[in-house]
Amino acid sequence: MQALPIEFPHQRQGDQGLSRRHTPNAQACFITTTGYAKRSLEEANREGFKRIGLVNGRRLVEILADKYPELPDELQERLRLRRVLIPE
């Protein structure tokens, strides 16, 4: 699977975080398969900026399970996922 290029044209000089001040229609999401470092949580909720959505591994699986039927056929073929019932 090919990664999409990501550019941050509004990143401030010397700022390691994302600048969201000058992108009124922008949306962002940090995705991880584990948990978030303190710095990531702080950046996602930085005051004065649009909030960045956080998606951990568990939530990513929930989203995929819920939205999988709506994905384009090409993407479904690449992912090759299937639903199974796992007894508790």
mmCIF file as gemmi writes it, N, C-alpha and C atoms, coordinates in Angstrom:
data_model
loop_
_atom_site.group_PDB
_atom_site.id
_atom_site.type_symbol
_atom_site.label_atom_id
_atom_site.label_alt_id
_atom_site.label_comp_id
_atom_site.label_asym_id
_atom_site.label_entity_id
_atom_site.label_seq_id
_atom_site.pdbx_PDB_ins_code
_atom_site.Cartn_x
_atom_site.Cartn_y
_atom_site.Cartn_z
_atom_site.occupancy
_atom_site.B_iso_or_equiv
_atom_site.pdbx_formal_charge
_atom_site.auth_seq_id
_atom_site.auth_asym_id
_atom_site.pdbx_PDB_model_num
ATOM 1 N N . MET Axp A 1 ? 0.847 -1.169 0 1 0 ? 1 A 1
ATOM 2 C CA . MET Axp A 1 ? 0 0 0 1 0 ? 1 A 1
ATOM 3 C C . MET Axp A 1 ? 0.895 1.235 0 1 0 ? 1 A 1
ATOM 4 N N . GLN Axp A 2 ? 0.607 2.16 -0.886 1 0 ? 2 A 1
ATOM 5 C CA . GLN Axp A 2 ? 1.406 3.366 -1.022 1 0 ? 2 A 1
ATOM 6 C C . GLN Axp A 2 ? 0.941 4.441 -0.049 1 0 ? 2 A 1
ATOM 7 N N . ALA Axp A 3 ? 1.882 5.06 0.635 1 0 ? 3 A 1
ATOM 8 C CA . ALA Axp A 3 ? 1.554 6.139 1.564 1 0 ? 3 A 1
ATOM 9 C C . ALA Axp A 3 ? 1.292 7.419 0.786 1 0 ? 3 A 1
ATOM 10 N N . LEU Axp A 4 ? 0.385 8.234 1.287 1 0 ? 4 A 1
ATOM 11 C CA . LEU Axp A 4 ? 0.087 9.512 0.662 1 0 ? 4 A 1
ATOM 12 C C . LEU Axp A 4 ? 1.044 10.567 1.182 1 0 ? 4 A 1
ATOM 13 N N . PRO Axp A 5 ? 1.526 11.449 0.309 1 0 ? 5 A 1
ATOM 14 C CA . PRO Axp A 5 ? 2.405 12.523 0.786 1 0 ? 5 A 1
ATOM 15 C C . PRO Axp A 5 ? 1.622 13.506 1.646 1 0 ? 5 A 1
ATOM 16 N N . ILE Axp A 6 ? 2.258 13.994 2.69 1 0 ? 6 A 1
ATOM 17 C CA . ILE Axp A 6 ? 1.613 14.957 3.586 1 0 ? 6 A 1
ATOM 18 C C . ILE Axp A 6 ? 2.482 16.2 3.643 1 0 ? 6 A 1
ATOM 19 N N . GLU Axp A 7 ? 1.873 17.336 3.425 1 0 ? 7 A 1
ATOM 20 C CA . GLU Axp A 7 ? 2.596 18.596 3.491 1 0 ? 7 A 1
ATOM 21 C C . GLU Axp A 7 ? 1.948 19.496 4.529 1 0 ? 7 A 1
ATOM 22 N N . PHE Axp A 8 ? 2.75 20.285 5.201 1 0 ? 8 A 1
ATOM 23 C CA . PHE Axp A 8 ? 2.265 21.218 6.208 1 0 ? 8 A 1
ATOM 24 C C . PHE Axp A 8 ? 2.764 22.608 5.848 1 0 ? 8 A 1
ATOM 25 N N . PRO Axp A 9 ? 2.107 23.261 4.886 1 0 ? 9 A 1
ATOM 26 C CA . PRO Axp A 9 ? 2.595 24.554 4.408 1 0 ? 9 A 1
ATOM 27 C C . PRO Axp A 9 ? 2.523 25.666 5.44 1 0 ? 9 A 1
ATOM 28 N N . HIS Axp A 10 ? 1.731 25.496 6.492 1 0 ? 10 A 1
ATOM 29 C CA . HIS Axp A 10 ? 1.568 26.567 7.473 1 0 ? 10 A 1
ATOM 30 C C . HIS Axp A 10 ? 2.341 26.309 8.759 1 0 ? 10 A 1
ATOM 31 N N . GLN Axp A 11 ? 3.304 25.395 8.725 1 0 ? 11 A 1
ATOM 32 C CA . GLN Axp A 11 ? 4.073 25.108 9.932 1 0 ? 11 A 1
ATOM 33 C C . GLN Axp A 11 ? 4.945 26.317 10.26 1 0 ? 11 A 1
ATOM 34 N N . ARG Axp A 12 ? 4.899 26.733 11.52 1 0 ? 12 A 1
ATOM 35 C CA . ARG Axp A 12 ? 5.666 27.904 11.957 1 0 ? 12 A 1
ATOM 36 C C . ARG Axp A 12 ? 7.144 27.56 12.081 1 0 ? 12 A 1
ATOM 37 N N . GLN Axp A 13 ? 7.97 28.554 11.837 1 0 ? 13 A 1
ATOM 38 C CA . GLN Axp A 13 ? 9.417 28.384 11.976 1 0 ? 13 A 1
ATOM 39 C C . GLN Axp A 13 ? 9.761 27.959 13.387 1 0 ? 13 A 1
ATOM 40 N N . GLY Axp A 14 ? 10.48 26.86 13.529 1 0 ? 14 A 1
ATOM 41 C CA . GLY Axp A 14 ? 10.902 26.385 14.839 1 0 ? 14 A 1
ATOM 42 C C . GLY Axp A 14 ? 9.845 25.615 15.603 1 0 ? 14 A 1
ATOM 43 N N . ASP Axp A 15 ? 8.654 25.473 15.047 1 0 ? 15 A 1
ATOM 44 C CA . ASP Axp A 15 ? 7.575 24.767 15.735 1 0 ? 15 A 1
ATOM 45 C C . ASP Axp A 15 ? 7.582 23.316 15.31 1 0 ? 15 A 1
ATOM 46 N N . GLN Axp A 16 ? 7.687 22.405 16.267 1 0 ? 16 A 1
ATOM 47 C CA . GLN Axp A 16 ? 7.669 20.988 15.961 1 0 ? 16 A 1
ATOM 48 C C . GLN Axp A 16 ? 6.249 20.466 15.787 1 0 ? 16 A 1
ATOM 49 N N . GLY Axp A 17 ? 5.259 21.243 16.21 1 0 ? 17 A 1
ATOM 50 C CA . GLY Axp A 17 ? 3.858 20.838 16.081 1 0 ? 17 A 1
ATOM 51 C C . GLY Axp A 17 ? 3.271 21.327 14.774 1 0 ? 17 A 1
ATOM 52 N N . LEU Axp A 18 ? 2.027 21.012 14.554 1 0 ? 18 A 1
ATOM 53 C CA . LEU Axp A 18 ? 1.335 21.445 13.354 1 0 ? 18 A 1
ATOM 54 C C . LEU Axp A 18 ? 0.661 22.776 13.62 1 0 ? 18 A 1
ATOM 55 N N . SER Axp A 19 ? 0.795 23.708 12.703 1 0 ? 19 A 1
ATOM 56 C CA . SER Axp A 19 ? 0.114 24.989 12.846 1 0 ? 19 A 1
ATOM 57 C C . SER Axp A 19 ? -1.269 24.877 12.231 1 0 ? 19 A 1
ATOM 58 N N . ARG Axp A 20 ? -2.276 25.079 13.045 1 0 ? 20 A 1
ATOM 59 C CA . ARG Axp A 20 ? -3.644 24.972 12.563 1 0 ? 20 A 1
ATOM 60 C C . ARG Axp A 20 ? -4.326 26.337 12.564 1 0 ? 20 A 1
ATOM 61 N N . ARG Axp A 21 ? -3.6 27.385 12.852 1 0 ? 21 A 1
ATOM 62 C CA . ARG Axp A 21 ? -4.179 28.712 12.983 1 0 ? 21 A 1
ATOM 63 C C . ARG Axp A 21 ? -4.657 29.264 11.633 1 0 ? 21 A 1
ATOM 64 N N . HIS Axp A 22 ? -3.947 29.003 10.537 1 0 ? 22 A 1
ATOM 65 C CA . HIS Axp A 22 ? -4.245 29.612 9.241 1 0 ? 22 A 1
ATOM 66 C C . HIS Axp A 22 ? -4.908 28.649 8.264 1 0 ? 22 A 1
ATOM 67 N N . THR Axp A 23 ? -5.468 27.589 8.748 1 0 ? 23 A 1
ATOM 68 C CA . THR Axp A 23 ? -6.137 26.62 7.878 1 0 ? 23 A 1
ATOM 69 C C . THR Axp A 23 ? -7.551 26.396 8.397 1 0 ? 23 A 1
ATOM 70 N N . PRO Axp A 24 ? -8.465 27.332 8.118 1 0 ? 24 A 1
ATOM 71 C CA . PRO Axp A 24 ? -9.8 27.289 8.717 1 0 ? 24 A 1
ATOM 72 C C . PRO Axp A 24 ? -10.625 26.052 8.365 1 0 ? 24 A 1
ATOM 73 N N . ASN Axp A 25 ? -10.415 25.454 7.204 1 0 ? 25 A 1
ATOM 74 C CA . ASN Axp A 25 ? -11.204 24.291 6.803 1 0 ? 25 A 1
ATOM 75 C C . ASN Axp A 25 ? -10.453 22.982 6.993 1 0 ? 25 A 1
ATOM 76 N N . ALA Axp A 26 ? -9.273 23.042 7.557 1 0 ? 26 A 1
ATOM 77 C CA . ALA Axp A 26 ? -8.448 21.845 7.71 1 0 ? 26 A 1
ATOM 78 C C . ALA Axp A 26 ? -8.971 20.967 8.841 1 0 ? 26 A 1
ATOM 79 N N . GLN Axp A 27 ? -8.791 19.687 8.675 1 0 ? 27 A 1
ATOM 80 C CA . GLN Axp A 27 ? -9.091 18.719 9.72 1 0 ? 27 A 1
ATOM 81 C C . GLN Axp A 27 ? -7.867 17.83 9.845 1 0 ? 27 A 1
ATOM 82 N N . ALA Axp A 28 ? -7.629 17.335 11.031 1 0 ? 28 A 1
ATOM 83 C CA . ALA Axp A 28 ? -6.467 16.485 11.222 1 0 ? 28 A 1
ATOM 84 C C . ALA Axp A 28 ? -6.793 15.352 12.176 1 0 ? 28 A 1
ATOM 85 N N . CYS Axp A 29 ? -6.029 14.292 12.053 1 0 ? 29 A 1
ATOM 86 C CA . CYS Axp A 29 ? -6.226 13.127 12.89 1 0 ? 29 A 1
ATOM 87 C C . CYS Axp A 29 ? -4.878 12.446 13.102 1 0 ? 29 A 1
ATOM 88 N N . PHE Axp A 30 ? -4.54 12.158 14.347 1 0 ? 30 A 1
ATOM 89 C CA . PHE Axp A 30 ? -3.356 11.361 14.662 1 0 ? 30 A 1
ATOM 90 C C . PHE Axp A 30 ? -3.821 9.929 14.843 1 0 ? 30 A 1
ATOM 91 N N . ILE Axp A 31 ? -3.212 8.998 14.119 1 0 ? 31 A 1
ATOM 92 C CA . ILE Axp A 31 ? -3.579 7.59 14.23 1 0 ? 31 A 1
ATOM 93 C C . ILE Axp A 31 ? -2.369 6.815 14.725 1 0 ? 31 A 1
ATOM 94 N N . THR Axp A 32 ? -2.598 5.965 15.71 1 0 ? 32 A 1
ATOM 95 C CA . THR Axp A 32 ? -1.554 5.091 16.226 1 0 ? 32 A 1
ATOM 96 C C . THR Axp A 32 ? -2.172 3.724 16.496 1 0 ? 32 A 1
ATOM 97 N N . THR Axp A 33 ? -1.356 2.701 16.457 1 0 ? 33 A 1
ATOM 98 C CA . THR Axp A 33 ? -1.866 1.369 16.802 1 0 ? 33 A 1
ATOM 99 C C . THR Axp A 33 ? -1.68 1.096 18.285 1 0 ? 33 A 1
ATOM 100 N N . THR Axp A 34 ? -1.037 2.007 18.988 1 0 ? 34 A 1
ATOM 101 C CA . THR Axp A 34 ? -0.811 1.848 20.432 1 0 ? 34 A 1
ATOM 102 C C . THR Axp A 34 ? -1.48 2.996 21.168 1 0 ? 34 A 1
ATOM 103 N N . GLY Axp A 35 ? -0.751 3.668 22.044 1 0 ? 35 A 1
ATOM 104 C CA . GLY Axp A 35 ? -1.276 4.805 22.789 1 0 ? 35 A 1
ATOM 105 C C . GLY Axp A 35 ? -0.541 6.068 22.383 1 0 ? 35 A 1
ATOM 106 N N . TYR Axp A 36 ? -0.869 7.175 23.024 1 0 ? 36 A 1
ATOM 107 C CA . TYR Axp A 36 ? -0.288 8.463 22.684 1 0 ? 36 A 1
ATOM 108 C C . TYR Axp A 36 ? 0.68 8.944 23.749 1 0 ? 36 A 1
ATOM 109 N N . ALA Axp A 37 ? 1.765 9.532 23.298 1 0 ? 37 A 1
ATOM 110 C CA . ALA Axp A 37 ? 2.714 10.174 24.199 1 0 ? 37 A 1
ATOM 111 C C . ALA Axp A 37 ? 2.075 11.453 24.728 1 0 ? 37 A 1
ATOM 112 N N . LYS Axp A 38 ? 2.532 11.896 25.867 1 0 ? 38 A 1
ATOM 113 C CA . LYS Axp A 38 ? 1.996 13.111 26.484 1 0 ? 38 A 1
ATOM 114 C C . LYS Axp A 38 ? 2.051 14.294 25.509 1 0 ? 38 A 1
ATOM 115 N N . ARG Axp A 39 ? 3.141 14.429 24.785 1 0 ? 39 A 1
ATOM 116 C CA . ARG Axp A 39 ? 3.311 15.546 23.844 1 0 ? 39 A 1
ATOM 117 C C . ARG Axp A 39 ? 2.263 15.496 22.729 1 0 ? 39 A 1
ATOM 118 N N . SER Axp A 40 ? 1.927 14.304 22.266 1 0 ? 40 A 1
ATOM 119 C CA . SER Axp A 40 ? 0.903 14.165 21.228 1 0 ? 40 A 1
ATOM 120 C C . SER Axp A 40 ? -0.461 14.586 21.748 1 0 ? 40 A 1
ATOM 121 N N . LEU Axp A 41 ? -0.776 14.191 22.969 1 0 ? 41 A 1
ATOM 122 C CA . LEU Axp A 41 ? -2.051 14.585 23.579 1 0 ? 41 A 1
ATOM 123 C C . LEU Axp A 41 ? -2.126 16.094 23.749 1 0 ? 41 A 1
ATOM 124 N N . GLU Axp A 42 ? -1.03 16.692 24.181 1 0 ? 42 A 1
ATOM 125 C CA . GLU Axp A 42 ? -0.997 18.143 24.352 1 0 ? 42 A 1
ATOM 126 C C . GLU Axp A 42 ? -1.193 18.854 23.017 1 0 ? 42 A 1
ATOM 127 N N . GLU Axp A 43 ? -0.503 18.372 21.98 1 0 ? 43 A 1
ATOM 128 C CA . GLU Axp A 43 ? -0.598 18.993 20.658 1 0 ? 43 A 1
ATOM 129 C C . GLU Axp A 43 ? -2.011 18.867 20.093 1 0 ? 43 A 1
ATOM 130 N N . ALA Axp A 44 ? -2.624 17.722 20.284 1 0 ? 44 A 1
ATOM 131 C CA . ALA Axp A 44 ? -3.963 17.481 19.747 1 0 ? 44 A 1
ATOM 132 C C . ALA Axp A 44 ? -5.008 18.389 20.39 1 0 ? 44 A 1
ATOM 133 N N . ASN Axp A 45 ? -4.744 18.827 21.594 1 0 ? 45 A 1
ATOM 134 C CA . ASN Axp A 45 ? -5.711 19.642 22.332 1 0 ? 45 A 1
ATOM 135 C C . ASN Axp A 45 ? -5.201 21.046 22.633 1 0 ? 45 A 1
ATOM 136 N N . ARG Axp A 46 ? -4.2 21.492 21.875 1 0 ? 46 A 1
ATOM 137 C CA . ARG Axp A 46 ? -3.591 22.787 22.149 1 0 ? 46 A 1
ATOM 138 C C . ARG Axp A 46 ? -4.631 23.899 22.076 1 0 ? 46 A 1
ATOM 139 N N . GLU Axp A 47 ? -4.644 24.741 23.102 1 0 ? 47 A 1
ATOM 140 C CA . GLU Axp A 47 ? -5.604 25.846 23.192 1 0 ? 47 A 1
ATOM 141 C C . GLU Axp A 47 ? -5.352 26.85 22.08 1 0 ? 47 A 1
ATOM 142 N N . GLY Axp A 48 ? -6.441 27.357 21.513 1 0 ? 48 A 1
ATOM 143 C CA . GLY Axp A 48 ? -6.335 28.352 20.457 1 0 ? 48 A 1
ATOM 144 C C . GLY Axp A 48 ? -6.276 27.758 19.066 1 0 ? 48 A 1
ATOM 145 N N . PHE Axp A 49 ? -6.317 26.445 18.956 1 0 ? 49 A 1
ATOM 146 C CA . PHE Axp A 49 ? -6.253 25.763 17.669 1 0 ? 49 A 1
ATOM 147 C C . PHE Axp A 49 ? -7.399 24.783 17.551 1 0 ? 49 A 1
ATOM 148 N N . LYS Axp A 50 ? -7.715 24.421 16.316 1 0 ? 50 A 1
ATOM 149 C CA . LYS Axp A 50 ? -8.71 23.372 16.121 1 0 ? 50 A 1
ATOM 150 C C . LYS Axp A 50 ? -8.191 22.083 16.731 1 0 ? 50 A 1
ATOM 151 N N . ARG Axp A 51 ? -9.094 21.332 17.317 1 0 ? 51 A 1
ATOM 152 C CA . ARG Axp A 51 ? -8.729 20.058 17.936 1 0 ? 51 A 1
ATOM 153 C C . ARG Axp A 51 ? -8.345 19.048 16.872 1 0 ? 51 A 1
ATOM 154 N N . ILE Axp A 52 ? -7.363 18.219 17.174 1 0 ? 52 A 1
ATOM 155 C CA . ILE Axp A 52 ? -6.96 17.13 16.289 1 0 ? 52 A 1
ATOM 156 C C . ILE Axp A 52 ? -7.568 15.853 16.843 1 0 ? 52 A 1
ATOM 157 N N . GLY Axp A 53 ? -8.244 15.099 15.986 1 0 ? 53 A 1
ATOM 158 C CA . GLY Axp A 53 ? -8.831 13.834 16.406 1 0 ? 53 A 1
ATOM 159 C C . GLY Axp A 53 ? -7.752 12.802 16.706 1 0 ? 53 A 1
ATOM 160 N N . LEU Axp A 54 ? -7.984 11.995 17.717 1 0 ? 54 A 1
ATOM 161 C CA . LEU Axp A 54 ? -7.05 10.944 18.093 1 0 ? 54 A 1
ATOM 162 C C . LEU Axp A 54 ? -7.714 9.59 17.876 1 0 ? 54 A 1
ATOM 163 N N . VAL Axp A 55 ? -7.038 8.703 17.169 1 0 ? 55 A 1
ATOM 164 C CA . VAL Axp A 55 ? -7.552 7.371 16.901 1 0 ? 55 A 1
ATOM 165 C C . VAL Axp A 55 ? -6.489 6.367 17.304 1 0 ? 55 A 1
ATOM 166 N N . ASN Axp A 56 ? -6.801 5.554 18.33 1 0 ? 56 A 1
ATOM 167 C CA . ASN Axp A 56 ? -5.851 4.514 18.737 1 0 ? 56 A 1
ATOM 168 C C . ASN Axp A 56 ? -6.204 3.217 18.011 1 0 ? 56 A 1
ATOM 169 N N . GLY Axp A 57 ? -5.438 2.171 18.253 1 0 ? 57 A 1
ATOM 170 C CA . GLY Axp A 57 ? -5.643 0.909 17.561 1 0 ? 57 A 1
ATOM 171 C C . GLY Axp A 57 ? -7.038 0.335 17.714 1 0 ? 57 A 1
ATOM 172 N N . ARG Axp A 58 ? -7.565 0.364 18.917 1 0 ? 58 A 1
ATOM 173 C CA . ARG Axp A 58 ? -8.908 -0.169 19.165 1 0 ? 58 A 1
ATOM 174 C C . ARG Axp A 58 ? -9.956 0.614 18.367 1 0 ? 58 A 1
ATOM 175 N N . ARG Axp A 59 ? -9.851 1.939 18.392 1 0 ? 59 A 1
ATOM 176 C CA . ARG Axp A 59 ? -10.82 2.769 17.659 1 0 ? 59 A 1
ATOM 177 C C . ARG Axp A 59 ? -10.665 2.581 16.153 1 0 ? 59 A 1
ATOM 178 N N . LEU Axp A 60 ? -9.443 2.407 15.68 1 0 ? 60 A 1
ATOM 179 C CA . LEU Axp A 60 ? -9.211 2.173 14.254 1 0 ? 60 A 1
ATOM 180 C C . LEU Axp A 60 ? -9.914 0.9 13.791 1 0 ? 60 A 1
ATOM 181 N N . VAL Axp A 61 ? -9.835 -0.159 14.592 1 0 ? 61 A 1
ATOM 182 C CA . VAL Axp A 61 ? -10.519 -1.407 14.263 1 0 ? 61 A 1
ATOM 183 C C . VAL Axp A 61 ? -12.033 -1.191 14.255 1 0 ? 61 A 1
ATOM 184 N N . GLU Axp A 62 ? -12.552 -0.449 15.228 1 0 ? 62 A 1
ATOM 185 C CA . GLU Axp A 62 ? -13.993 -0.161 15.269 1 0 ? 62 A 1
ATOM 186 C C . GLU Axp A 62 ? -14.444 0.595 14.019 1 0 ? 62 A 1
ATOM 187 N N . ILE Axp A 63 ? -13.653 1.58 13.613 1 0 ? 63 A 1
ATOM 188 C CA . ILE Axp A 63 ? -13.997 2.365 12.422 1 0 ? 63 A 1
ATOM 189 C C . ILE Axp A 63 ? -13.961 1.482 11.18 1 0 ? 63 A 1
ATOM 190 N N . LEU Axp A 64 ? -12.908 0.667 11.044 1 0 ? 64 A 1
ATOM 191 C CA . LEU Axp A 64 ? -12.809 -0.225 9.887 1 0 ? 64 A 1
ATOM 192 C C . LEU Axp A 64 ? -13.974 -1.206 9.838 1 0 ? 64 A 1
ATOM 193 N N . ALA Axp A 65 ? -14.317 -1.78 10.976 1 0 ? 65 A 1
ATOM 194 C CA . ALA Axp A 65 ? -15.42 -2.749 11.019 1 0 ? 65 A 1
ATOM 195 C C . ALA Axp A 65 ? -16.735 -2.079 10.635 1 0 ? 65 A 1
ATOM 196 N N . ASP Axp A 66 ? -16.927 -0.859 11.09 1 0 ? 66 A 1
ATOM 197 C CA . ASP Axp A 66 ? -18.174 -0.146 10.822 1 0 ? 66 A 1
ATOM 198 C C . ASP Axp A 66 ? -18.261 0.345 9.378 1 0 ? 66 A 1
ATOM 199 N N . LYS Axp A 67 ? -17.172 0.863 8.859 1 0 ? 67 A 1
ATOM 200 C CA . LYS Axp A 67 ? -17.181 1.519 7.547 1 0 ? 67 A 1
ATOM 201 C C . LYS Axp A 67 ? -16.71 0.629 6.399 1 0 ? 67 A 1
ATOM 202 N N . TYR Axp A 68 ? -16.232 -0.569 6.691 1 0 ? 68 A 1
ATOM 203 C CA . TYR Axp A 68 ? -15.669 -1.45 5.664 1 0 ? 68 A 1
ATOM 204 C C . TYR Axp A 68 ? -16.607 -1.66 4.47 1 0 ? 68 A 1
ATOM 205 N N . PRO Axp A 69 ? -17.905 -1.925 4.693 1 0 ? 69 A 1
ATOM 206 C CA . PRO Axp A 69 ? -18.796 -2.131 3.545 1 0 ? 69 A 1
ATOM 207 C C . PRO Axp A 69 ? -18.91 -0.908 2.628 1 0 ? 69 A 1
ATOM 208 N N . GLU Axp A 70 ? -18.606 0.273 3.152 1 0 ? 70 A 1
ATOM 209 C CA . GLU Axp A 70 ? -18.707 1.502 2.367 1 0 ? 70 A 1
ATOM 210 C C . GLU Axp A 70 ? -17.42 1.84 1.612 1 0 ? 70 A 1
ATOM 211 N N . LEU Axp A 71 ? -16.333 1.131 1.887 1 0 ? 71 A 1
ATOM 212 C CA . LEU Axp A 71 ? -15.066 1.397 1.211 1 0 ? 71 A 1
ATOM 213 C C . LEU Axp A 71 ? -15.151 0.976 -0.248 1 0 ? 71 A 1
ATOM 214 N N . PRO Axp A 72 ? -14.431 1.661 -1.117 1 0 ? 72 A 1
ATOM 215 C CA . PRO Axp A 72 ? -14.405 1.265 -2.531 1 0 ? 72 A 1
ATOM 216 C C . PRO Axp A 72 ? -13.912 -0.181 -2.675 1 0 ? 72 A 1
ATOM 217 N N . ASP Axp A 73 ? -14.422 -0.874 -3.677 1 0 ? 73 A 1
ATOM 218 C CA . ASP Axp A 73 ? -14.053 -2.274 -3.901 1 0 ? 73 A 1
ATOM 219 C C . ASP Axp A 73 ? -12.538 -2.458 -3.987 1 0 ? 73 A 1
ATOM 220 N N . GLU Axp A 74 ? -11.86 -1.536 -4.666 1 0 ? 74 A 1
ATOM 221 C CA . GLU Axp A 74 ? -10.402 -1.645 -4.819 1 0 ? 74 A 1
ATOM 222 C C . GLU Axp A 74 ? -9.701 -1.677 -3.46 1 0 ? 74 A 1
ATOM 223 N N . LEU Axp A 75 ? -10.135 -0.821 -2.553 1 0 ? 75 A 1
ATOM 224 C CA . LEU Axp A 75 ? -9.529 -0.789 -1.226 1 0 ? 75 A 1
ATOM 225 C C . LEU Axp A 75 ? -9.877 -2.047 -0.437 1 0 ? 75 A 1
ATOM 226 N N . GLN Axp A 76 ? -11.105 -2.521 -0.546 1 0 ? 76 A 1
ATOM 227 C CA . GLN Axp A 76 ? -11.486 -3.763 0.129 1 0 ? 76 A 1
ATOM 228 C C . GLN Axp A 76 ? -10.639 -4.927 -0.371 1 0 ? 76 A 1
ATOM 229 N N . GLU Axp A 77 ? -10.37 -4.964 -1.675 1 0 ? 77 A 1
ATOM 230 C CA . GLU Axp A 77 ? -9.537 -6.029 -2.227 1 0 ? 77 A 1
ATOM 231 C C . GLU Axp A 77 ? -8.113 -5.962 -1.683 1 0 ? 77 A 1
ATOM 232 N N . ARG Axp A 78 ? -7.604 -4.755 -1.484 1 0 ? 78 A 1
ATOM 233 C CA . ARG Axp A 78 ? -6.244 -4.597 -0.954 1 0 ? 78 A 1
ATOM 234 C C . ARG Axp A 78 ? -6.17 -4.976 0.521 1 0 ? 78 A 1
ATOM 235 N N . LEU Axp A 79 ? -7.208 -4.638 1.283 1 0 ? 79 A 1
ATOM 236 C CA . LEU Axp A 79 ? -7.22 -4.942 2.718 1 0 ? 79 A 1
ATOM 237 C C . LEU Axp A 79 ? -7.548 -6.402 2.996 1 0 ? 79 A 1
ATOM 238 N N . ARG Axp A 80 ? -8.444 -6.966 2.197 1 0 ? 80 A 1
ATOM 239 C CA . ARG Axp A 80 ? -8.844 -8.365 2.317 1 0 ? 80 A 1
ATOM 240 C C . ARG Axp A 80 ? -9.233 -8.74 3.75 1 0 ? 80 A 1
ATOM 241 N N . LEU Axp A 81 ? -10.095 -7.935 4.345 1 0 ? 81 A 1
ATOM 242 C CA . LEU Axp A 81 ? -10.593 -8.212 5.69 1 0 ? 81 A 1
ATOM 243 C C . LEU Axp A 81 ? -11.889 -9.005 5.606 1 0 ? 81 A 1
ATOM 244 N N . ARG Axp A 82 ? -12.212 -9.714 6.669 1 0 ? 82 A 1
ATOM 245 C CA . ARG Axp A 82 ? -13.497 -10.396 6.741 1 0 ? 82 A 1
ATOM 246 C C . ARG Axp A 82 ? -13.959 -10.404 8.181 1 0 ? 82 A 1
ATOM 247 N N . ARG Axp A 83 ? -15.272 -10.367 8.364 1 0 ? 83 A 1
ATOM 248 C CA . ARG Axp A 83 ? -15.851 -10.373 9.714 1 0 ? 83 A 1
ATOM 249 C C . ARG Axp A 83 ? -15.92 -11.791 10.21 1 0 ? 83 A 1
ATOM 250 N N . VAL Axp A 84 ? -15.582 -11.962 11.464 1 0 ? 84 A 1
ATOM 251 C CA . VAL Axp A 84 ? -15.721 -13.272 12.12 1 0 ? 84 A 1
ATOM 252 C C . VAL Axp A 84 ? -16.322 -13.051 13.489 1 0 ? 84 A 1
ATOM 253 N N . LEU Axp A 85 ? -17.015 -14.05 13.964 1 0 ? 85 A 1
ATOM 254 C CA . LEU Axp A 85 ? -17.604 -14.004 15.293 1 0 ? 85 A 1
ATOM 255 C C . LEU Axp A 85 ? -16.644 -14.675 16.262 1 0 ? 85 A 1
ATOM 256 N N . ILE Axp A 86 ? -16.289 -13.963 17.302 1 0 ? 86 A 1
ATOM 257 C CA . ILE Axp A 86 ? -15.399 -14.503 18.331 1 0 ? 86 A 1
ATOM 258 C C . ILE Axp A 86 ? -16.212 -14.624 19.606 1 0 ? 86 A 1
ATOM 259 N N . PRO Axp A 87 ? -16.482 -15.864 20.06 1 0 ? 87 A 1
ATOM 260 C CA . PRO Axp A 87 ? -17.268 -16.039 21.274 1 0 ? 87 A 1
ATOM 261 C C . PRO Axp A 87 ? -16.523 -15.494 22.496 1 0 ? 87 A 1
ATOM 262 N N . GLU Axp A 88 ? -17.294 -14.968 23.418 1 0 ? 88 A 1
ATOM 263 C CA . GLU Axp A 88 ? -16.689 -14.419 24.651 1 0 ? 88 A 1
ATOM 264 C C . GLU Axp A 88 ? -16.316 -15.497 25.616 1 0 ? 88 A 1
